[in-house]
Amino acid sequence: MKILIVITKSEIGGAQVFVLNLARSLYKIGYDVQVAAGDGDYLEEELRKSNIPFHYLNSLKRNISLLNSLYFIFDLYRLLRIEKYDLIHLNSSNTLIGSISANLFKKKPKIVFTFHGLSFLDVNYKIKKIIKFFAKLYFAVFLKTIDKTVFVSKLNYEESKEANVVKDGEVIYNGLDEKEMNLLNVTEARSYFANLCKTDLFNSFLIGSTGRLAYQKNYEFLINNFNYIKKRIPNAKIVIIGDGPDGAKYRAQIIKYGLEKDIFLVGAIKDSYQYIKAFDVFTLPSRYEGLSISLIEAVFAEIPILASNVGGNREIVGNDQNQLYKFDDINDYIEKLINLMKNKDHSLMINCKMKDKFLLSNMVRDYLELYKSLLNDTQ
């Protein structure tokens, strides 16, 4: 079985970690797997360590462009013609149109598409109705050209069916290998951030997060409301790991509110999960989610979570209401935060029980079963 996994960007991010983990796992058990992606160094560098072939596609961009889409169709077709894959696994909305490339062959490879979140289709994505209409039409049309649609959360799957985007699909949870995480202890991890932020964090109640500085992650919620948090928790500080298009806007907001000594944007950090035990609470204020890799990392790190009650967040914490807050409700957020400060043991016990649901071995097994079932249909 020769497999190509395709994703839009090669930068550090949750979907990229998914691709990396899946590719390495398949390679280890003897499958011929390759990866294709657009801009970024992270995936190529990490895949090279495992001798997994990487194909850079300049045509893959995180934007809406007819010209780029046509270029990508040609770019991918050329790669497929040379390599002759048995199965193509597409990830992220911009890659879905690549199904055209695969369908141009007389003996076409099987095609799998994974939704890592609903993006434009999500109820919390505020965008013009006409754009949402065309986004829905795009998915409705191109999902008919693939062989199997996968969702990373049950809620995303259910919402897609209700919106008539798909008639059927499969849910496969993202997974991690706890043995490979190499977590630093609390003191080591907090020392790392203290040095990085050039401030003493050892007497702080440290709220941490990992994610792209972009619309989806909604970090302005934390920045704009931090003074309310500070009134109730005077020693609170926030560290956010990640880069993205809204970084400059967030930094300007931090300066505007005079929060330079309270909120720290530390940029993207490779294998950032190593330092996650530094946080008293891991938070994710997202507008929408598929199944957050960073939240799963927090589960394995055994630290309490406070996440917006959207997407797959509730599935990760076993629907524990102490670790979920009403989206964009600062009063609910603060009350839940204080509750976790005083009583986190129950939530940690729930999270510990959830680990088995998000094991990398389960994820790889389920994808392999899916791949084999599709290929067996053609034999």
C-alpha positions in Angstrom: 0.0 0.0 0.0 1.5 3.3 -1.1 -0.1 6.3 0.7 0.2 10.1 0.2 -0.9 12.4 3.0 -1.6 15.9 1.9 -2.1 19.1 4.1 -2.1 22.8 3.3 0.7 24.1 5.5 3.9 22.6 6.9 4.2 24.9 9.9 3.8 23.9 13.5 0.2 23.2 14.3 -2.3 20.6 15.5 -3.2 19.2 12.1 0.5 19.0 11.2 1.2 17.0 14.4 -1.6 14.7 13.3 0.0 14.2 9.9 3.4 13.7 11.4 2.3 11.1 13.9 0.2 9.2 11.4 3.0 9.2 8.8 5.7 8.1 11.2 3.4 5.3 12.7 2.6 3.9 9.2 6.2 4.0 8.2 7.3 2.2 11.4 5.0 -0.7 10.6 6.2 -1.0 7.1 4.0 1.1 4.8 5.2 3.2 1.9 4.0 6.6 3.1 4.8 10.1 1.8 3.6 13.6 2.7 2.9 16.7 0.5 2.3 20.2 1.9 2.8 23.9 1.3 4.8 26.5 3.2 6.6 25.8 6.5 9.7 24.0 7.7 8.3 21.9 10.6 6.9 18.9 8.7 9.7 18.5 6.3 12.4 18.7 9.0 10.6 16.2 11.3 9.8 13.7 8.5 13.4 13.8 7.3 14.4 12.4 10.6 12.4 9.3 9.9 13.4 9.1 6.2 9.8 9.8 5.1 9.7 11.5 1.6 8.2 15.0 1.6 6.9 16.9 -1.4 6.7 20.6 -1.3 3.7 22.0 -3.3 4.1 25.7 -3.8 0.5 25.8 -5.0 -0.9 24.9 -1.6 -1.9 28.1 0.2 -4.2 28.9 3.1 -6.4 31.3 1.0 -9.3 31.4 -1.4 -7.9 31.7 -4.9 -9.2 30.1 -8.1 -5.7 30.5 -9.6 -4.0 28.7 -6.7 -6.7 26.0 -6.8 -6.1 25.3 -10.5 -2.3 25.3 -9.9 -2.7 22.9 -7.0 -4.8 20.5 -9.2 -2.1 20.5 -11.8 0.7 20.2 -9.2 -0.9 17.3 -7.4 -1.8 15.5 -10.7 1.9 15.7 -11.7 2.9 14.1 -8.4 0.3 11.4 -8.6 1.3 10.5 -12.2 4.9 10.0 -11.1 4.4 8.2 -7.8 1.3 6.2 -8.5 -0.2 6.0 -5.0 -2.8 3.5 -4.0 -4.5 6.0 -1.6 -4.5 9.8 -1.1 -5.4 11.2 2.4 -6.4 14.8 2.1 -6.5 17.1 5.2 -7.8 20.7 5.4 -10.4 22.4 3.2 -7.9 23.7 0.7 -6.7 20.2 -0.2 -10.2 18.8 -0.9 -10.2 20.1 -4.4 -7.2 17.8 -5.0 -9.8 15.1 -5.5 -10.1 16.3 -9.1 -6.4 15.4 -9.7 -7.0 11.8 -8.4 -10.2 11.4 -10.4 -8.4 12.2 -13.7 -6.7 8.8 -13.7 -8.3 5.7 -15.3 -7.1 3.7 -12.3 -7.6 6.3 -9.7 -6.3 6.0 -6.1 -8.7 5.8 -3.2 -9.4 9.2 -1.6 -9.9 9.9 2.1 -10.7 13.4 3.5 -10.4 14.3 7.2 -12.3 17.3 8.6 -10.1 18.8 11.4 -12.8 21.2 12.2 -15.7 22.8 10.3 -14.1 26.2 9.7 -16.5 28.4 7.6 -19.3 25.9 8.2 -19.2 26.2 12.0 -22.1 28.1 13.7 -19.6 30.3 15.6 -17.7 31.4 12.4 -19.0 34.9 11.8 -18.9 35.5 8.1 -21.2 36.7 5.4 -24.0 34.3 4.5 -23.1 34.3 0.9 -19.6 33.1 1.7 -21.0 30.4 4.1 -23.3 29.3 1.3 -20.5 28.9 -1.2 -18.4 27.1 1.4 -21.2 24.6 2.0 -21.6 24.2 -1.8 -17.9 23.6 -2.1 -17.9 20.8 0.4 -21.2 19.3 -0.8 -19.8 19.0 -4.4 -16.3 17.8 -3.7 -17.1 15.4 -0.9 -19.0 13.4 -3.5 -15.8 12.9 -5.4 -14.0 11.1 -2.5 -14.4 7.6 -1.1 -14.6 8.3 2.6 -15.0 11.3 4.9 -13.6 11.3 8.4 -14.4 13.6 11.3 -12.2 14.0 14.4 -15.2 14.8 16.6 -18.7 13.3 16.9 -20.2 16.8 17.2 -18.6 17.9 13.9 -20.0 14.8 12.3 -23.5 15.4 13.6 -23.5 19.0 12.7 -22.4 18.2 9.1 -25.2 15.7 8.7 -27.7 18.2 10.0 -26.5 20.8 7.6 -26.7 18.3 4.7 -23.0 18.6 4.0 -22.5 14.8 4.3 -24.8 11.8 4.4 -22.4 9.5 6.1 -18.8 9.5 7.5 -16.6 8.0 10.2 -15.3 9.5 13.4 -11.7 8.8 14.3 -10.3 10.6 17.3 -6.8 12.2 17.1 -4.3 10.4 19.2 -0.9 10.8 21.0 1.7 8.5 22.3 2.2 9.4 26.0 5.5 7.6 26.1 7.1 9.9 23.6 6.0 13.2 25.2 9.0 13.5 27.6 7.2 16.1 29.9 9.4 18.3 32.1 8.3 18.6 35.7 6.6 21.7 37.0 9.7 23.4 38.3 11.7 22.8 35.1 8.8 23.8 32.8 8.1 27.0 34.8 11.8 27.9 34.8 11.8 27.6 31.0 8.9 30.1 30.7 10.3 32.4 33.4 13.5 32.7 31.4 11.6 33.1 28.1 9.3 35.8 29.5 12.1 37.4 31.6 9.9 37.5 34.7 9.3 35.5 37.9 6.4 33.1 37.4 6.8 30.9 40.5 4.4 32.9 42.6 1.8 33.2 39.8 -1.4 31.4 39.0 -0.3 30.5 35.4 -2.9 30.1 32.7 -1.5 28.6 29.6 -2.5 27.9 26.0 -1.2 26.6 22.7 -2.7 27.6 19.4 -2.4 29.7 16.2 -2.8 33.4 16.8 -5.8 33.5 14.5 -9.6 34.0 14.4 -10.4 30.4 15.4 -8.6 30.5 18.7 -10.2 33.7 19.9 -7.4 34.8 22.2 -8.8 38.3 22.2 -11.3 36.9 24.7 -8.5 36.5 27.3 -6.7 39.8 26.5 -9.8 41.9 26.5 -11.1 40.4 29.7 -7.9 39.9 31.6 -8.5 42.8 34.1 -11.7 41.0 35.2 -9.7 37.8 35.8 -7.1 39.8 37.7 -9.7 41.3 40.0 -10.7 37.8 41.2 -7.2 36.2 40.9 -4.6 38.9 41.6 -1.6 36.7 40.8 -2.9 35.5 37.5 -0.7 35.5 34.4 -1.2 34.1 30.9 1.3 32.5 28.5 0.2 31.8 25.0 2.4 29.6 22.7 2.0 30.0 18.9 2.3 32.3 15.9 -0.3 33.4 13.4 -1.8 36.3 11.4 -3.4 38.0 14.5 -0.2 38.2 16.4 0.4 41.9 15.8 -3.2 42.7 16.7 -2.9 40.8 20.0 0.4 42.5 20.9 -1.2 45.9 20.2 -4.1 45.0 22.5 -1.8 43.9 25.3 0.1 47.2 25.1 -3.2 49.2 24.9 -4.4 47.6 28.2 -1.0 47.8 29.8 -0.7 44.0 30.2 2.9 43.5 29.1 3.8 42.1 32.5 0.8 39.8 32.7 0.2 38.3 29.2 3.1 36.8 27.3 3.0 35.7 23.6 6.0 33.5 23.3 5.8 32.4 19.7 5.7 28.9 18.2 7.7 26.4 20.2 8.6 23.0 18.7 7.3 20.1 20.9 5.8 22.7 23.2 3.9 19.9 25.1 7.2 19.3 27.0 6.6 22.5 29.0 2.9 22.2 29.6 3.1 21.1 33.2 4.2 24.7 34.0 0.5 25.7 33.7 -1.9 25.6 36.6 -4.7 25.5 34.1 -4.6 24.9 30.3 -7.2 27.0 28.5 -8.6 27.2 25.0 -11.1 30.0 24.3 -11.8 28.8 20.7 -14.7 29.9 18.6 -14.8 26.5 17.0 -12.7 23.3 17.1 -12.4 19.8 15.6 -10.5 17.8 18.2 -7.6 19.9 19.6 -4.3 18.2 19.9 -3.2 20.7 22.5 -6.1 19.8 24.7 -5.2 16.1 24.4 -1.7 17.0 25.4 -3.1 18.7 28.5 -5.0 15.6 29.3 -1.9 13.5 29.1 0.1 16.1 31.1 -2.5 15.7 33.9 -3.3 19.4 34.3 -6.8 20.8 34.6 -8.5 22.3 31.5 -10.8 25.2 30.9 -12.1 25.3 27.3 -15.0 26.9 25.5 -17.9 24.4 25.1 -17.5 24.1 21.3 -16.6 21.4 18.8 -14.8 18.3 20.2 -13.7 20.1 23.4 -16.4 18.4 25.5 -15.5 15.0 24.1 -11.9 15.4 25.3 -12.9 16.2 28.9 -15.7 13.7 29.1 -18.3 16.4 29.1 -17.0 17.5 32.5 -18.9 20.9 33.0 -16.2 22.0 35.5 -13.8 22.2 32.5 -16.1 23.8 30.0 -17.5 27.3 29.9 -20.1 29.0 27.8 -18.4 30.4 24.7 -17.4 34.1 25.2 -19.0 34.3 28.7 -16.4 35.9 30.9 -18.4 35.5 34.1 -18.8 31.7 33.5 -15.1 31.5 32.6 -14.0 33.2 35.9 -16.3 31.1 38.1 -15.1 27.9 36.5 -11.4 29.1 36.8 -11.8 29.7 40.5 -13.5 26.4 41.0 -10.6 24.6 39.3 -8.2 26.5 41.6 -10.0 25.2 44.6 -11.0 21.7 43.5 -9.2 20.2 40.5 -8.9 16.6 41.6 -12.3 15.5 40.3 -11.6 16.9 36.9 -8.1 15.4 36.8 -9.6 12.0 37.6 -12.0 12.3 34.7 -9.2 13.4 32.3 -7.1 10.4 33.4 -9.9 8.1 32.4 -10.2 9.8 29.0 -6.6 9.0 28.0 -7.4 5.6 26.5 -9.8 7.3 24.0 -7.0 9.3 22.5 -4.1 6.9 22.1 -2.1 7.1 18.9 -2.2 3.4 18.5 -6.0 3.5 18.3 -5.9 6.3 15.8 -3.5 4.5 13.5 -5.4 1.2 13.8 -8.7 2.9 12.8 -7.1 4.7 9.8 -5.4 1.5 8.7 -8.7 -0.4 8.9 -10.3 2.3 6.8 -7.5 2.3 4.2 -7.6 -1.5 3.8 -11.4 -1.6 3.6 -11.3 0.9 0.7 -8.6 -0.9 -1.2 -10.2 -4.3 -0.7 -13.3 -2.9 -2.4 -11.3 -2.6 -5.6 -9.8 -6.1 -5.6 
